[in-house]
C-alpha cells in the first residue's frame, strides 16, 4: 500500500498526542502535583497541538478537504467516520480540562478520564480503519489495534517523561511506565512482524480468476503498459527488499533507545538530562515514522494478485 | 447512506464468458468512451500522448495463461465493478457518497459528497474503483445507469456500453436476482462463479469458465488406412521422395 506521508504523520503524531493525554490523565488521577497545576497546560497543550496538526495533515490527502465535515455522518458503518466523530468528541472534555487548569479550579477524576478514554478510542478507531479491511492480509489482524494502542501510549509516555525532565520534576520511578509500555509495544510489534512472515495470502490468482480449477494460472499481459492508480496506490512494493533491516532500525529507534534514554535522563540532572530527552524524542519520531511507513509499504493488497504479483 | 440494503429488488449485473472473450478490449474502450461523457464524466487522462500515460478506466482486460494437463491456454479476463451484495467499498465510506441502490443493486458514488479519501478503493479486493486525481473524487463502473434506463435510446441499446460493444457476445446483462432471467439461466447452464469468493463480498457479476477442450490426439497413420485414394497418394509420395 502506498505510504502517504500525511497519513504517516497523522497516525504517529496524533497517536503520541493521545498517549500523552492518557499519561497526563493517569498522573492527574494519581494526584501528581505537576499534573494538577497550571503547568499541566504544557503537556495538555502539546497533546492538543500534536493531535490537531495530525488531524489537519490527514485532510491533506483528501481530494476535497473542504468537504471533510461530511465524514462525520456515517459512524454507523464506517471506522473512518467513527474516528472523526471520536476525535472531535475528545476536544470537549479536553477543553474543559484546560479551562479548569487555567482557572486553577478543581478538576476531578471525570474530565481527565473521559478525555483519555475518548483519545484512546480515537486511536482504536484509526487502527480499525486498517484492521477491518479484508483486502489487505497484513492489516486484517487482531494485532493491528494492539500495535496502534500500545505505540500511542508508549510514545506518549516518552513525551510525558521528556516534559517532566525538562520541568525538573522527573524521578527514576517515572522511567518505569515508559520502559513497561515500550517493552509491551516492542513485543507487540515484533509479534506482528513474526505473524506477517507466516501469513498465507487469502486470495491467489487461482481464486481471483477462478481459473485455478483448470490448472496453474499466471499473468500473461496486463491491461495497460504503464502505471495506473491501482498499481500506484495499492501495488506499492518498495519496502520488501530492506524490510528486515528497516524493522530492526524502527524497533531500536522507537522501542529500545528512548526508554533507556528516559532512564538516563531521569537520573541525571540539568542540561545533560534535557539533551538526553531531546535525543530520545528525536529517535522516537524517527522510529515511529519508519514503523508506520513499513506498516503501509509492506502491506500487500489483493488487487496485486490480478497483476500476478 | 453507507449501510447496505438488506435486499435489493433486482440484482442487475454482468455475466462474462471467459470462453468466448477474445481480449479485444472493445468493452474497455467503449466503456471509456461512454462514461467520459456520462454520469461520472470526465474520466480524466493524464499525459495521454506522452511517455507515462495514465487515466481512469472502469473496465480493464487482463490476459492470463493457464497451464492445463493438455498444454497451455490463454484466457482473456475483463474486470470491472462486480456490484457486490456485500460491498465493503460502501460500508467503509465515511460520507455516504458510496451507496448501493435498493431498486437494482447498482453500486454508485455521489461525486458531490465524495471527499476523495480513497478508503473505498482500499476496501475493494478487486481494484474496481479508480480515483480521479484531477476531480479529487472516486469513480467507478455505474453499470451504465445512464444508458440502461435511458428512454432516448432504442430499447435494444439500453444495455451497458461494454455489453453493446462486445463483438463475440461474451458479455451479458440482466437481473441475476431473478432465477427466470436469461443471465441466471446462463450462469446455471455454464457453471458461473464468483471471483475471490473467500473475500466474502458476494459479487453479483458472474464469470463463465472456459469450456472443456477436447485434446487433439494424433492418430498413427496406418499403411492401409484410407482406401484407394490414400494408397495412390502414398505411391506418389514414394515416387517423389
Interface residues (C-beta under 8 A of the other chain):
Chain A: X1 X61 X62 X63 X64 X65 X67 X68 X70 X71 X72 X73 X74 X76 X77 X78 X79 X80 X81 X84 X129 X132 X133 X134 X135 X136 X202 X203 X205 X207 X208 X209 X210 X211 X213 X214 X215 X216 X217 X218 X219 X220 X221 X222 X223 X224 X226 X227 X228 X229 X230 X233 X234 X301 X302 X303 X306 X307
Chain B: X1 X2 X3 X4 X18 X25 X28 X52 X53 X54 X55 X56 X57 X60 X61 X62 X63 X64 X65 X66 X67 X68 X69 X73 X74 X75 X77 X79 X88 X90 X91 X92 X93 X94 X95 X96 X97 X113 X114 X115 X116 X117 X118 X119 X121 X122 X123 X124 X125 X126 X127 X130 X131 X132 X133 X135 X136 X137 X138 X193 X194 X195 X196 X197 X198 X199 X200 X207 X209 X210
